[in-house]
Amino acid sequence: MRPMDSLSVLVQREDMRSTAICMGEIDCATADQLYSAVIGALIDHTTETVEIDLTGVTFFGAAGLRVLSRLHDTAQRHSKTVTVDRISPAVRRVLAITGLEQLRHTPVRDGRL
């Protein structure tokens, strides 16, 4: 059994854009932490765009895909944009395997991955 790795999420705000900078592992133990850190920015009426920076993510499992889907669904309901422009090799591999590479460069407004 490997030791439990953690996730750190720092949300920074500039004008009408928030950026969530993630460091660590996104798995079933930490995915809700990412969701909780980002949801406030998504429902804030003064935020238009939330960028999720995954360059510091060392592991990205199925729970990470689910939380991105939940965040995109929430963005749709609140007429916001979520982008995932910066990703680590670990995230890139999962997106490539699942055929979701378009997340890297495509802002999602309609809640679909």
Long-range contacts (C-beta under 8 A, 24 or more apart in sequence): 4-29, 5-58, 5-59, 6-30, 7-33, 7-34, 8-56, 9-33, 9-34, 9-37, 9-38, 11-37, 11-38, 11-40, 11-41, 13-41, 13-47, 16-46, 16-47, 16-48, 16-49, 17-47, 17-48, 17-49, 17-50, 17-51, 18-44, 18-47, 18-49, 18-50, 18-51, 19-50, 19-51, 19-52, 19-53, 20-50, 20-51, 20-52, 20-53, 21-53, 21-56, 22-52, 22-53, 22-54, 22-56, 22-57, 23-56, 23-57, 24-56, 24-57, 24-58, 24-59, 25-57, 25-58, 25-59, 25-60, 26-54, 26-57, 26-59, 26-60, 26-61, 26-63, 26-64, 26-67, 27-59, 27-61, 27-63, 27-64, 28-61, 28-62, 28-63, 30-63, 31-63, 31-64, 31-66, 31-67, 32-67, 34-64, 34-67, 35-67, 35-70, 35-71, 38-71, 39-71, 39-74, 42-71, 42-74, 42-75, 42-78, 42-80, 42-82, 43-74, 43-78, 47-80, 48-80, 48-81, 49-80, 49-81, 49-82, 49-83, 49-107, 50-75, 50-80, 50-81, 50-82, 50-83, 51-82, 51-83, 51-84, 51-85, 51-86, 52-82, 52-83, 52-84, 53-85, 53-86, 54-84, 54-86, 54-87, 54-88, 54-91, 55-86, 55-87, 55-88, 56-88, 57-87, 57-88, 57-90, 57-91, 58-88, 58-90, 59-90, 60-88, 60-90, 60-91, 60-93, 60-94, 61-94, 64-91, 64-94, 65-94, 65-98, 65-100, 65-113, 68-103, 68-113, 69-113, 72-108, 72-111, 72-112, 72-113, 73-111, 75-108, 75-109, 75-111, 76-109, 76-110, 76-111, 77-111, 79-109, 80-109, 81-107, 81-108, 81-109, 82-107, 82-108, 83-107, 83-108
